[in-house]
Amino acid sequence: MSKVGRLTLLCLLFATALMSGCTEGNASKGSGKTPPPPLVKAQVVERSDIPLTVEYVGQTAGSREVEVRARVGGILLKRAYVEGSPIREGELMFTIDPEPFRADLAQANGQLARCKATLQQAGLDRDRILALYADGAVSTQERDNAITAYDAAEADVQAASARVREAAINLGYTEVRAPISGMTSKETRSEGSLVSTDAAGSLLTTITQLDPVYVNFSIPGTEALHYRKLAAEGKFSVPTDGYTVRIRMSDGAVYSVPGRINFSDKQVDPMTGSIRSRAEFSNPQGQVLPGQFVRVLLDGGVLTNALLIPQRAALFTQSGPIVYVLDDKGIPSPRPVVLGDTVGESFIVESGLEGGERIVAEGVVKVRPGMPVNVAGAAPAAPKGAEG
């Protein structure tokens, strides 16, 4: 093929390719479609009374924790209980060597016997002197001395009787018995040790009463003030018969027996800014042990005429939280709101919405102001620009 022929063929091929590209571009433009509106879920918000459960961190404790101490000194002869086991009030726990105290009691009884004999003799002397005084045979001074001697002997008998009682009490203290029923702890003095009555040497063990069991917790002062304010405004009602208290254990299980608040301080702790409180629970099986950390659940409060929205309906912006409100045509518009407490998976709306308004409850991140949306369960909205 000549050079002119080859050049003519190349020009024809280039023109054909150019026309084909233009045709495909126009076809692509002609088949373009507007994306469908995003699919969302809507909800009509209504005011209602909402039962409220508030939750705090607590720690369990025995209702009574008693130190078992020696009340007399001596050698600790025997431990009669099993460490860590339950014990009943009055059961024997320790025995302190009783022999010195038996001797003291015997000595006190002997002294009492002597005092009684002296009193008897003083009574006889007094009666004889009084008879002689009546006959004028003795002086007034002798009469007075006889009466005084009798009174002194009588006082000695009373003192000796008191010493006998004291010696008997001390002898009884050599048997250390449980002051309350509960769970025993480890002994602090082993058998054969010398115990005393001072603070350092008298502690033998401790007993913790587990039924009932206490749960100590604190309510933030700001939170308490918030609920008092709501109650004053008629937005929160407090149960007249007291809160029902539950505890959630560390494994997530809720203790089966409800409790009650038996103490709430009337002042805020300046160190923590909280109000100290305590709940009481029946614990007959000893399932709840002292020292456990638990979650305290207070039931019974009611938020009156409250407006709730799902948490996922709120969109947090730099200007604050907003929700998308749908108009009659299903067009969303942003609405600033003031959110309050969290109730389950919902927010309380303090202002910004009214009952009966319809909001986007799910899918807010896909919504654009003024752009149509498809509400799940409703007829699909026509894409903007695709009508007609």
C-alpha positions as CSV (number, residue, x, y, z in Angstrom):
1,M,0.0,0.0,0.0
2,S,1.2,3.5,-0.9
3,K,2.1,6.0,1.8
4,V,-1.0,8.1,0.9
5,G,-3.2,5.1,1.2
6,R,-1.8,4.2,4.6
7,L,-2.3,7.8,5.9
8,T,-5.9,7.8,4.7
9,L,-6.6,4.5,6.5
10,L,-5.2,5.8,9.8
11,C,-7.4,9.0,9.6
12,L,-10.5,6.9,9.1
13,L,-9.7,4.6,12.1
14,F,-9.1,7.7,14.4
15,A,-12.4,9.3,13.4
16,T,-14.3,6.1,14.1
17,A,-12.8,5.8,17.6
18,L,-13.6,9.4,18.4
19,M,-17.2,9.0,17.4
20,S,-17.6,5.8,19.5
21,G,-16.2,7.5,22.6
22,C,-18.6,10.4,22.3
23,T,-21.6,8.1,21.9
24,E,-20.7,6.1,25.0
25,G,-20.2,9.3,27.1
26,N,-23.6,10.6,26.1
27,A,-25.2,7.3,26.9
28,S,-23.7,7.3,30.3
29,K,-25.0,10.8,31.1
30,G,-28.4,9.8,29.9
31,S,-28.7,6.8,32.2
32,G,-27.6,8.6,35.5
33,K,-30.0,8.1,38.5
34,T,-30.5,10.0,41.8
35,P,-29.6,7.8,44.9
36,P,-32.7,6.7,46.8
37,P,-33.5,8.4,50.1
38,P,-31.9,6.8,53.2
39,L,-34.0,4.3,55.1
40,V,-34.6,5.3,58.7
41,K,-36.9,4.4,61.6
42,A,-39.3,7.0,63.1
43,Q,-41.0,7.3,66.4
44,V,-43.7,9.5,67.9
45,V,-42.6,10.8,71.3
46,E,-45.1,10.9,74.1
47,R,-45.1,12.0,77.7
48,S,-45.6,9.4,80.3
49,D,-44.7,8.4,83.9
50,I,-41.4,6.5,83.9
51,P,-40.3,4.2,86.8
52,L,-36.8,5.1,87.6
53,T,-34.0,2.9,88.9
54,V,-30.8,4.6,90.1
55,E,-27.6,2.7,90.6
56,Y,-24.6,3.3,93.0
57,V,-21.5,1.5,94.0
58,G,-21.7,-0.2,97.4
59,Q,-19.8,-2.5,99.8
60,T,-21.2,-5.2,102.0
61,A,-20.6,-5.3,105.8
62,G,-21.8,-7.3,108.7
63,S,-24.7,-5.8,110.6
64,R,-22.6,-6.2,113.7
65,E,-18.8,-6.7,114.0
66,V,-17.8,-7.5,117.6
67,E,-14.3,-7.8,119.0
68,V,-14.1,-10.7,121.4
69,R,-11.7,-9.6,124.2
70,A,-10.4,-11.1,127.4
71,R,-11.8,-9.4,130.5
72,V,-9.3,-11.0,132.9
73,G,-5.6,-11.7,132.4
74,G,-4.0,-15.0,132.5
75,I,-2.8,-18.0,130.4
76,L,-5.1,-18.9,127.5
77,L,-5.7,-22.6,128.1
78,K,-8.0,-23.6,125.2
79,R,-9.8,-22.4,122.1
80,A,-13.2,-24.1,121.9
81,Y,-14.4,-23.0,118.5
82,V,-13.4,-23.7,114.9
83,E,-12.0,-20.6,113.2
84,G,-14.2,-19.3,110.4
85,S,-17.2,-21.3,111.5
86,P,-20.7,-20.0,112.6
87,I,-21.3,-19.7,116.3
88,R,-24.3,-19.0,118.5
89,E,-24.5,-16.4,121.2
90,G,-23.4,-17.7,124.5
91,E,-21.3,-20.6,123.2
92,L,-17.8,-21.1,124.8
93,M,-14.9,-19.8,122.7
94,F,-11.9,-19.6,125.0
95,T,-10.8,-20.7,128.4
96,I,-8.4,-18.7,130.5
97,D,-6.6,-20.4,133.5
98,P,-9.3,-20.2,136.2
99,E,-7.2,-21.4,139.2
100,P,-6.0,-18.0,140.4
101,F,-9.5,-16.7,140.2
102,R,-10.9,-19.7,142.2
103,A,-8.4,-18.8,144.9
104,D,-9.4,-15.2,144.8
105,L,-13.1,-16.3,145.2
106,A,-12.2,-18.6,148.1
107,Q,-10.3,-15.8,149.8
108,A,-13.2,-13.4,149.3
109,N,-15.6,-15.9,150.8
110,G,-13.4,-16.3,153.8
111,Q,-13.2,-12.6,154.3
112,L,-17.0,-12.4,154.1
113,A,-17.3,-15.1,156.8
114,R,-15.1,-13.1,159.1
115,C,-17.0,-9.9,158.5
116,K,-20.3,-11.7,159.2
117,A,-18.9,-13.1,162.5
118,T,-17.7,-9.6,163.5
119,L,-21.1,-8.2,162.6
120,Q,-22.8,-10.8,164.8
121,Q,-20.6,-10.0,167.7
122,A,-21.1,-6.3,167.2
123,G,-24.8,-6.8,167.3
124,L,-24.6,-8.6,170.6
125,D,-22.4,-5.9,172.1
126,R,-24.7,-3.2,170.9
127,D,-27.8,-4.9,172.4
128,R,-26.1,-5.4,175.7
129,I,-24.8,-1.8,175.9
130,L,-28.2,-0.4,175.0
131,A,-29.8,-2.4,177.8
132,L,-27.2,-1.1,180.3
133,Y,-27.6,2.4,179.0
134,A,-31.4,2.2,179.7
135,D,-30.5,1.3,183.3
136,G,-28.0,4.2,183.5
137,A,-25.1,1.8,183.9
138,V,-23.0,3.1,180.9
139,S,-22.4,6.4,179.5
140,T,-23.7,7.9,176.3
141,Q,-20.3,7.6,174.7
142,E,-20.2,3.9,175.3
143,R,-23.6,3.5,173.8
144,D,-22.6,5.5,170.7
145,N,-19.4,3.5,170.3
146,A,-21.4,0.3,170.4
147,I,-23.8,1.5,167.7
148,T,-20.9,2.8,165.5
149,A,-19.1,-0.6,165.8
150,Y,-22.2,-2.4,164.7
151,D,-22.7,-0.1,161.7
152,A,-19.0,-0.4,160.7
153,A,-19.3,-4.2,160.9
154,E,-22.4,-4.1,158.8
155,A,-20.6,-2.0,156.2
156,D,-17.7,-4.5,156.2
157,V,-20.1,-7.3,155.4
158,Q,-21.5,-5.4,152.4
159,A,-17.9,-4.7,151.2
160,A,-16.9,-8.3,151.6
161,S,-20.0,-9.4,149.8
162,A,-19.1,-7.1,146.9
163,R,-15.7,-8.6,146.7
164,V,-17.2,-12.1,146.6
165,R,-19.4,-11.0,143.7
166,E,-16.4,-9.4,141.9
167,A,-14.3,-12.6,142.4
168,A,-17.1,-14.7,141.1
169,I,-17.6,-12.5,138.1
170,N,-13.8,-12.6,137.3
171,L,-13.9,-16.4,137.6
172,G,-16.8,-16.4,135.1
173,Y,-14.8,-14.3,132.7
174,T,-12.2,-17.1,132.4
175,E,-14.8,-18.7,130.1
176,V,-14.9,-16.4,127.1
177,R,-18.3,-16.8,125.4
178,A,-19.7,-15.5,122.1
179,P,-21.4,-12.1,122.7
180,I,-23.4,-12.5,119.5
181,S,-24.3,-15.1,116.9
182,G,-22.3,-14.9,113.7
183,M,-19.2,-16.0,111.8
184,T,-16.0,-16.3,113.7
185,S,-12.6,-15.1,112.5
186,K,-9.1,-16.3,113.1
187,E,-7.8,-16.3,116.6
188,T,-5.3,-13.6,117.5
189,R,-3.9,-15.4,120.6
190,S,-2.9,-19.0,120.5
191,E,-3.3,-21.5,123.3
192,G,-0.6,-21.1,125.9
193,S,-0.3,-17.3,125.4
194,L,-0.5,-14.8,128.2
195,V,-3.5,-12.5,127.7
196,S,-4.1,-9.2,129.5
197,T,-6.9,-6.7,129.8
198,D,-5.2,-3.8,128.0
199,A,-6.1,-2.9,124.4
200,A,-3.1,-4.6,122.9
201,G,-3.3,-7.9,124.7
202,S,-7.0,-8.5,125.2
203,L,-8.2,-9.1,121.6
204,L,-8.8,-12.8,121.0
205,T,-10.9,-12.8,117.7
206,T,-13.9,-11.1,116.0
207,I,-17.4,-12.2,115.3
208,T,-19.4,-10.8,112.3
209,Q,-23.2,-11.0,112.2
210,L,-24.2,-11.8,108.6
211,D,-28.0,-11.9,109.0
212,P,-29.0,-9.2,108.3
213,V,-26.2,-8.0,106.2
214,Y,-25.5,-4.3,105.5
215,V,-24.6,-2.6,102.3
216,N,-22.9,0.8,102.6
217,F,-23.1,3.2,99.7
218,S,-23.0,6.9,98.9
219,I,-25.3,9.2,96.9
220,P,-23.6,12.1,95.2
221,G,-24.8,15.4,96.8
222,T,-25.4,17.0,93.4
223,E,-27.6,14.1,92.3
224,A,-29.6,14.2,95.5
225,L,-30.1,18.0,95.0
226,H,-31.2,17.3,91.4
227,Y,-33.9,14.9,92.4
228,R,-35.1,17.1,95.3
229,K,-35.5,19.9,92.7
230,L,-37.4,17.6,90.4
231,A,-39.7,16.6,93.2
232,A,-40.3,20.2,94.2
233,E,-41.3,20.9,90.6
234,G,-43.7,17.9,90.5
235,K,-41.5,16.0,88.0
236,F,-40.4,13.3,90.3
237,S,-42.3,11.3,93.0
238,V,-40.7,9.5,95.9
239,P,-42.2,6.2,97.1
240,T,-44.2,6.8,100.3
241,D,-43.2,3.4,101.7
242,G,-39.5,3.8,100.9
243,Y,-37.3,2.7,98.1
244,T,-37.0,-1.0,97.3
245,V,-33.3,-1.8,97.2
246,R,-31.6,-4.6,95.2
247,I,-28.0,-5.5,94.8
248,R,-26.1,-6.8,91.8
249,M,-23.2,-9.0,92.6
250,S,-19.8,-9.0,90.9
251,D,-20.8,-11.8,88.6
252,G,-23.8,-9.8,87.4
253,A,-26.5,-11.8,89.3
254,V,-29.1,-9.8,91.3
255,Y,-29.5,-11.0,94.9
256,S,-32.9,-12.6,95.2
257,V,-33.9,-10.9,98.4
258,P,-34.9,-7.2,98.2
259,G,-33.7,-4.9,101.0
260,R,-34.6,-1.5,102.5
261,I,-32.7,1.6,103.4
262,N,-32.2,1.8,107.2
263,F,-29.9,4.9,107.3
264,S,-29.3,8.0,105.2
265,D,-27.2,10.8,106.6
266,K,-28.7,14.3,106.9
267,Q,-25.5,16.0,105.8
268,V,-23.1,15.9,102.9
269,D,-19.6,14.5,103.7
270,P,-17.3,17.5,103.0
271,M,-14.5,15.1,102.1
272,T,-16.4,13.2,99.3
273,G,-19.3,15.5,98.5
274,S,-21.6,12.5,99.0
275,I,-24.4,11.5,101.4
276,R,-23.6,8.3,103.3
277,S,-26.4,5.7,103.2
278,R,-26.9,2.1,104.2
279,A,-29.3,-0.7,103.2
280,E,-30.2,-3.8,105.1
281,F,-30.8,-7.3,103.6
282,S,-32.0,-10.6,105.0
283,N,-29.1,-13.1,104.6
284,P,-30.1,-16.3,106.4
285,Q,-28.0,-18.6,104.2
286,G,-24.9,-16.3,104.4
287,Q,-24.7,-15.9,100.6
288,V,-23.5,-12.3,100.9
289,L,-20.2,-11.9,102.7
290,P,-18.7,-8.8,104.2
291,G,-16.3,-6.7,102.0
292,Q,-17.8,-7.5,98.6
293,F,-18.3,-4.7,96.1
294,V,-21.8,-4.6,94.7
295,R,-24.0,-2.4,92.6
296,V,-26.9,-0.9,94.6
297,L,-30.2,-0.5,92.7
298,L,-32.9,1.8,94.1
299,D,-36.3,1.2,92.7
300,G,-39.6,3.1,93.4
301,G,-39.0,6.6,92.1
302,V,-41.1,7.8,89.2
303,L,-40.4,10.5,86.7
304,T,-43.8,12.1,86.1
305,N,-44.9,13.3,82.6
306,A,-41.4,12.6,81.2
307,L,-40.4,12.7,77.5
308,L,-38.0,9.9,76.5
309,I,-36.2,9.4,73.2
310,P,-33.9,6.5,72.2
311,Q,-30.2,7.3,72.8
312,R,-29.5,6.5,69.1
313,A,-31.9,9.3,68.1
314,A,-29.6,12.0,69.5
315,L,-26.8,13.4,67.4
316,F,-24.1,15.2,69.3
317,T,-22.7,18.3,67.5
318,Q,-20.3,21.0,68.5
319,S,-23.3,23.2,69.3
320,G,-24.9,20.5,71.5
321,P,-27.3,17.5,71.0
322,I,-29.9,17.6,68.2
323,V,-32.7,15.3,67.0
324,Y,-34.2,15.2,63.5
325,V,-38.0,16.1,63.6
326,L,-40.1,14.9,60.6
327,D,-42.8,17.2,59.2
328,D,-46.0,16.1,57.7
329,K,-44.2,15.3,54.4
330,G,-41.5,13.3,56.1
331,I,-38.8,15.9,55.6
332,P,-36.3,16.0,58.5
333,S,-35.2,19.2,60.2
334,P,-32.6,19.4,63.0
335,R,-33.9,20.5,66.4
336,P,-31.6,21.4,69.4
337,V,-32.6,19.6,72.6
338,V,-31.6,19.6,76.2
339,L,-31.0,16.1,77.5
340,G,-31.4,15.0,81.1
341,D,-30.8,11.6,82.8
342,T,-30.3,8.3,81.1
343,V,-33.1,5.8,81.6
344,G,-32.1,2.4,80.3
345,E,-31.3,3.0,76.6
346,S,-33.2,6.3,76.5
347,F,-32.5,10.0,77.3
348,I,-34.9,12.2,79.1
349,V,-35.6,15.3,77.1
350,E,-35.8,18.3,79.4
351,S,-36.6,20.8,76.6
352,G,-36.7,21.1,72.8
353,L,-39.4,18.6,72.0
354,E,-43.1,18.3,72.6
355,G,-45.3,15.2,72.9
356,G,-46.8,14.0,69.6
357,E,-43.8,15.0,67.5
358,R,-42.3,12.5,65.2
359,I,-38.5,12.1,65.2
360,V,-35.9,10.0,63.4
361,A,-35.3,7.2,66.0
362,E,-32.6,5.3,64.1
363,G,-30.4,6.1,61.2
364,V,-29.7,9.7,62.1
365,V,-26.2,9.7,60.7
366,K,-27.6,9.1,57.2
367,V,-30.0,12.0,57.4
368,R,-29.4,15.4,55.8
369,P,-31.5,18.5,56.7
370,G,-34.3,19.0,54.1
371,M,-33.6,15.8,52.2
372,P,-36.4,13.2,52.0
373,V,-36.0,9.9,53.9
374,N,-37.7,6.6,53.6
375,V,-39.3,5.7,56.9
376,A,-39.3,1.9,57.6
377,G,-42.9,0.6,57.3
378,A,-44.1,3.7,55.3
379,A,-44.5,4.3,51.6
380,P,-41.1,5.1,50.1
381,A,-40.4,8.8,49.5
382,A,-39.7,9.9,45.9
383,P,-36.1,10.8,45.3
384,K,-35.6,14.6,45.0
385,G,-35.5,15.6,41.4
386,A,-37.0,12.4,40.2
387,E,-40.7,13.4,40.4
388,G,-42.6,13.5,37.2
